[in-house]
Amino acid sequence: MLKNYVKLAIKVLLRRKFFTFISLFGISFTLIVLMVVSAFIDHLLKPSGPEKRSDNFLLVHMLILKSPDRRSSSQSSPGYRFLDRHVRTLQSAEKVAVFSGSQKATSFQEGRKIVSTVRLTDGVYWQILDFDFLEGAPFNSADERDGNFVAVISEAARIKFFAGDPALGRSIDFNGQSFRVVGVVDNVSHLEDSAYSEIWVPISTSRSTAYRHQMLGEFDALVLARNRDGLAKIKEEFRAVIESGVDFPDPKRYNWAMSGADTKLERIAREVVDDHNQFEARTGVLLAVVFGAMLLFMLLPAINLININVSRILERSSEIGIRKAFGASSRTLIGQFIVENVILTALGGVVGFVGSFIVLDVVGSSGLVPYAEFHVNFRIFAYGIALILFFGVLSGVYPAWKMSRLHPVEALRGRA
């Protein structure tokens, strides 16, 4: 019986090629978009690359200062002074690393102009993040303390400066300073915001020491917990520091501070939901918005399937009448329409699955997101197929059930 259902379903789908094409396009296009977006989110949030331990660390990346009368305020990345005095001293943390945002630097190598991305870090930075070293090793806290002009570069930078030849011990010049290469690491995805760069040098090699006295600036801090449970303790201690212990260099200008120690998801939520004025980020709001948008987007092909199925079944009223006249039961007719929808959804799923691989491969190789590798999230793909299948079957069952209950004579007359 099932074999006959499948044969009949294929013939029906081939007979109405236009409707079949519209349904397949709606299903496959929706799944491709869903897969690309979920792969992007998965790459952004999943612990990978140097940020393998991101489940165990928090990021301090913003600071708000307000005047005594609360009429004046400033907001930016924290300054070195704030992080050095109020984050590095957290007792509940296992390790704390301070590092700058990425900056552009210009070099001239054998008459060639080279623009690279540079990040300033301390020695602990290399103990929290897990880089894959192709040559040498990272610089350490002694190098940062003594202001040694040493650098770690990426594979991409090695190609830029040395045409891919071994770089260990060689010198690179940028912004009028010369650094000795002590390590070469594999390229880092641009989406790993705390790790991405092409060149890393000690903070103390900065041209000026003014950064040491700034409450607001261009630095962030990674705070590593001893275990997953330790994240809550770090948050609690940091909140207590913010509420009672901030050392303001000029209390007449600023005497109120707000910051947060965030996971990767909380950082995104803080940026998207714009809740910088409170310690806890509203991740629930962000997740509700994301899942709501995904569900709404998934409803589009479902509604498309419902309309097409209703139209197709109503047009086949004469066929249903003939089959009922020859003894076909309501159960048989409903089963046939369910099989048709399942086959249509399965075909759309196959096209969407293959299309997702192709699109993600094109995006990855295009360099749109430097050094990023995107993969299909099979769990999200299964959810998408299941949702479309549910609505597709549901959309076919009711009109099929309604038509199957008609008297054969009325069905032959095309009366719904």
BASEKE-149678 format. One line per 4 residues: number of its first residue (from 1); their letters; for each residue z, y, x of C-alpha. Coordinates in steps of 0.02 Angstrom, whole numbers, plus 50000, padded with zeros to 5 digits. Each point is the difference from the previous one (the first is absolute). Layout:
REM BASEKE-149678
NUM> a> Z,Y,X; ...;
This chain:
REM BASEKE-149678
1> mlkn> 50000,50000,50000; 50048,50123,50138; 49838,49962,50091; 49901,50046,49844;
5> yvkl> 50102,50160,49982; 49956,50050,50178; 49814,49964,49978; 49994,50098,49837;
9> aikv> 50100,50144,50075; 49879,50016,50147; 49850,50002,49884; 50079,50134,49891;
13> llrr> 50044,50109,50151; 49821,49984,50066; 49928,50040,49830; 50087,50169,49990;
17> kfft> 49972,50053,50181; 50037,50185,49972; 50170,49971,49921; 50039,49870,50132;
21> fisl> 49954,50121,50139; 50109,50139,49928; 50149,49882,49986; 49977,49931,50176;
25> fgis> 49980,50173,50073; 50157,50063,49913; 50104,49852,50058; 49937,49994,50180;
29> ftli> 50002,50190,50027; 50178,50012,49936; 50057,49859,50113; 49914,50074,50152;
33> vlmv> 50083,50169,49975; 50167,49916,49967; 49984,49894,50158; 49952,50148,50110;
37> vsaf> 50146,50105,49937; 50125,49857,50014; 49938,49957,50176; 50027,50182,50051;
41> idhl> 50176,50001,49925; 50039,49830,50076; 49946,50060,50173; 50100,50159,49978;
45> lkps> 50164,49915,49950; 49995,49824,50073; 50092,49979,50166; 49863,49975,50129;
49> gpek> 49940,50056,50171; 50130,50098,50099; 50095,50030,49838; 50038,49814,49978;
53> rsdn> 50184,50041,49974; 49973,50138,49874; 50107,49905,49874; 50147,50031,50117;
57> fllv> 49980,50184,50042; 50007,50167,49913; 49904,50159,50036; 50075,50175,50005;
61> hmli> 49846,50108,49979; 50046,50157,49903; 50133,50135,50000; 50033,50143,49880;
65> lksp> 50111,50146,50051; 50063,50134,49880; 50088,50166,50022; 50178,50031,49938;
69> drrs> 49934,50085,49842; 49869,49859,49977; 49862,50130,49982; 49918,49961,50166;
73> ssqs> 49949,49826,50057; 49895,49911,50130; 49929,49826,49995; 49911,49898,50134;
77> spgy> 50022,49852,50114; 50171,50000,50084; 50024,50083,50168; 50062,49910,50156;
81> rfld> 50172,50082,49990; 50032,49934,49824; 49945,49823,50042; 50091,49996,50166;
85> rhvr> 50166,50058,49927; 50000,49925,49826; 49888,49845,50002; 50019,49929,50176;
89> tlqs> 50188,50001,49973; 49999,49888,49845; 50127,49862,50033; 49927,49878,49873;
93> aekv> 49829,49997,50086; 49954,49875,50133; 49872,50115,50083; 49927,50172,49966;
97> avfs> 49834,50062,50070; 49939,50179,49997; 49814,50038,50010; 49878,50138,49957;
101> gsqk> 49856,50004,49881; 49827,49967,50071; 49915,50147,50084; 49826,50031,50067;
105> atsf> 49976,50017,50187; 49844,50046,50097; 49949,49922,50166; 49852,50019,50117;
109> qegr> 49949,49842,50090; 49850,50006,50118; 49927,50145,49902; 50032,49918,49831;
113> kivs> 50110,50079,49869; 50121,49874,49925; 50107,50035,49847; 50146,49880,49977;
117> tvrl> 50152,49980,49889; 50166,50018,50093; 50177,49961,49943; 50163,50044,50089;
121> tdgv> 50135,49864,49994; 50164,49950,50077; 50031,49832,50084; 50084,49919,49849;
125> ywqi> 49839,50021,49902; 49926,49851,50094; 50151,49892,49958; 49982,50025,49812;
129> ldfd> 49810,49986,49984; 49910,49843,50060; 49841,50051,50088; 49882,49870,50073;
133> fleg> 49981,50045,50185; 49834,49961,50083; 50057,50071,50167; 50167,50051,50074;
137> apfn> 50154,50047,49899; 50073,50150,49907; 50094,50140,50082; 50189,49997,49974;
141> sade> 50146,50115,49964; 50019,50042,50186; 49819,50061,50005; 50035,50110,49848;
145> rdgn> 50164,50063,50072; 49924,50043,50169; 49841,50076,49930; 49885,49878,50089;
149> fvav> 49816,50033,49968; 49955,49825,49943; 49895,49945,49851; 49958,49851,49892;
153> isea> 49822,50003,49934; 49906,49900,49869; 49848,49890,50027; 49893,50137,49922;
157> arik> 50068,50127,50125; 49967,49879,50144; 49819,49993,49944; 49991,50190,49986;
161> ffag> 50075,50035,50171; 49954,49848,50104; 49854,49918,49907; 50112,49850,49962;
165> dpal> 50045,49964,50183; 50182,49961,50047; 50104,50158,49981; 50170,49952,50071;
169> grsi> 50056,50123,50133; 49854,50119,49972; 50020,50180,49945; 49946,50092,49844;
173> dfng> 50003,50188,49978; 50017,50095,49837; 50059,50174,49954; 50016,50043,50184;
177> qsfr> 50121,49857,50041; 49972,49838,50095; 50078,49834,49947; 50004,49830,50084;
181> vvgv> 49955,49855,49885; 50139,49869,49994; 49938,49901,49850; 49853,49965,49886;
185> vdnv> 50026,49942,49820; 49886,49931,49867; 49929,50127,49877; 50116,50047,49856;
189> shle> 49945,50029,49821; 50000,50181,49943; 50101,49947,49847; 50148,49948,50109;
193> dsay> 50058,50178,50004; 50150,49979,50115; 49902,49901,50130; 49823,50068,49998;
197> seiw> 49939,50096,50151; 49885,49982,50150; 50119,50067,50132; 50190,49995,50006;
201> vpis> 50102,50102,50125; 50186,50042,50022; 50069,50142,49895; 50072,50082,50155;
205> tsrs> 49825,50032,50070; 49978,50141,49874; 49952,50164,50082; 50150,50088,49922;
209> tayr> 50179,49946,49965; 50010,50109,49844; 49983,49844,49891; 50176,49947,50050;
213> hqml> 50076,50144,49900; 49897,49988,49840; 50069,49939,49833; 49824,49997,49926;
217> gefd> 49852,49942,50101; 49877,49859,50021; 50107,49847,50029; 50048,49845,49900;
221> alvl> 50128,49864,50029; 49994,49811,49977; 50170,49926,49958; 50012,49812,50028;
225> arnr> 50129,49903,49899; 50087,49845,50066; 49936,49906,49846; 49928,50034,49828;
229> dgla> 50174,50029,49928; 50031,50133,50131; 49872,50118,49924; 50120,50048,49860;
233> kike> 50139,50037,50126; 49885,50112,50101; 49949,50094,49843; 50181,50023,49949;
237> efra> 50054,50063,50172; 49851,50117,50016; 50033,50072,49828; 50180,50036,50050;
241> vies> 49938,50088,50157; 49879,50107,49899; 50130,50047,49871; 50139,50046,50118;
245> gvdf> 49958,49995,50184; 49841,50096,50042; 50020,50114,50150; 49905,50158,49956;
249> pdpk> 49960,50111,50151; 49998,50156,49889; 50102,49971,49840; 49960,50175,49938;
253> rynw> 49817,49953,49989; 50015,49819,49942; 50155,49906,49945; 49930,49867,49882;
257> amsg> 49892,49850,50048; 49913,49857,49912; 49914,49852,50079; 49975,49815,49968;
261> adtk> 49991,49834,50090; 49854,49910,49919; 49911,49835,50001; 49809,50005,50008;
265> leri> 49990,49989,49810; 50133,50135,49977; 49908,50115,50118; 49841,49986,49897;
269> arev> 50099,50026,49840; 50081,50156,50071; 49830,50073,50042; 49913,49951,49838;
273> vddh> 50140,50035,49876; 50054,50154,50100; 50186,49966,49995; 50048,50077,50168;
277> nqfe> 50152,50087,49927; 50100,49840,49977; 50060,49868,50119; 49930,49847,49910;
281> artg> 49812,49985,49973; 49944,49953,49825; 49903,49842,50037; 50015,49942,49820;
285> vlla> 49897,50147,49940; 49866,49966,50131; 49990,49814,49957; 49990,50039,49814;
289> vvfg> 49856,50120,50030; 49907,49876,50112; 50021,49850,49885; 49961,50105,49847;
293> amll> 49839,50062,50079; 49951,49823,50052; 50036,49931,49826; 49901,50140,49919;
297> fmll> 49856,49967,50118; 50006,49814,49960; 49992,50038,49814; 49826,50074,50017;
301> pain> 49908,49835,50028; 50114,49918,49872; 49949,50126,49867; 49820,49978,50054;
305> lini> 50016,49811,49976; 50081,50022,49830; 49858,50110,49935; 49864,49887,50071;
309> nvsr> 50083,49841,49935; 50021,50070,49826; 49818,50057,49995; 49936,49836,50069;
313> iler> 50100,49893,49879; 49952,50104,49848; 49817,49985,50049; 50019,49811,50004;
317> ssei> 50063,49986,49822; 49844,49904,49948; 50026,49876,50142; 50180,49977,49946;
321> girk> 49947,49974,49820; 49876,49865,50050; 50126,49911,50109; 50131,50005,49862;
325> afga> 49872,49932,49878; 49977,49852,50117; 50186,49970,50008; 50061,50101,50151;
329> ssrt> 50186,50035,49986; 50085,50167,50029; 50086,49926,50153; 49832,49951,50074;
333> ligq> 49925,50174,49974; 50151,50089,50073; 50001,49883,50150; 49818,50039,50034;
337> five> 50029,50188,50005; 50152,49979,50112; 49897,49898,50124; 49865,50134,49999;
341> nvil> 50128,50135,50044; 50080,49894,50134; 49831,49968,50083; 49954,50185,49990;
345> talg> 50166,50051,50077; 49986,49868,50136; 49826,50060,50047; 50061,50181,50005;
349> gvvg> 50147,49944,50106; 49886,49914,50127; 49889,50154,50013; 50153,50113,50015;
353> fvgs> 50079,49888,50131; 49843,49997,50109; 49972,50185,49972; 50180,50038,50054;
357> fivl> 49975,49911,50166; 49838,50094,50031; 50070,50172,49955; 50158,49976,50103;
361> dvvg> 49898,49940,50148; 49888,50153,49986; 50150,50118,49987; 50085,49917,50149;
365> ssgl> 49846,50006,50112; 49951,50177,49948; 50146,50080,50093; 50051,50095,49844;
369> vpya> 50179,49948,50040; 50004,49978,50190; 50052,49827,50062; 50054,49941,49827;
373> efhv> 49967,49823,49938; 49999,49973,49812; 50020,49832,49914; 49984,49941,49820;
377> nfri> 50168,49987,49913; 49982,49832,49913; 50154,50028,49893; 49932,50162,49926;
381> fayg> 49830,49919,49979; 50078,49858,49900; 50095,50124,49891; 49839,50096,49967;
385> iali> 49903,49844,49951; 50143,49940,49890; 50011,50167,49909; 49812,50012,49970;
389> lffg> 49996,49818,49944; 50144,50029,49880; 49918,50148,49916; 49830,49916,50004;
393> vlsg> 50063,49843,49913; 50103,50103,49879; 49849,50106,49957; 49897,49845,49962;
397> vypa> 50128,49898,49905; 50031,50118,49854; 49819,50036,49949; 49955,49817,50031;
401> wkms> 50146,49944,49892; 49951,50124,49865; 49818,49943,50000; 50048,49817,50004;
405> rlhp> 50097,50018,49837; 49851,50070,49905; 49910,49892,49874; 49835,49936,50075;
409> veal> 49898,50092,49869; 50086,50167,50036; 49983,49973,50188; 49813,49965,49979;
413> rgra> 49985,50165,49906; 50080,50088,50150; 50156,50055,49908; 50153,50026,50109;
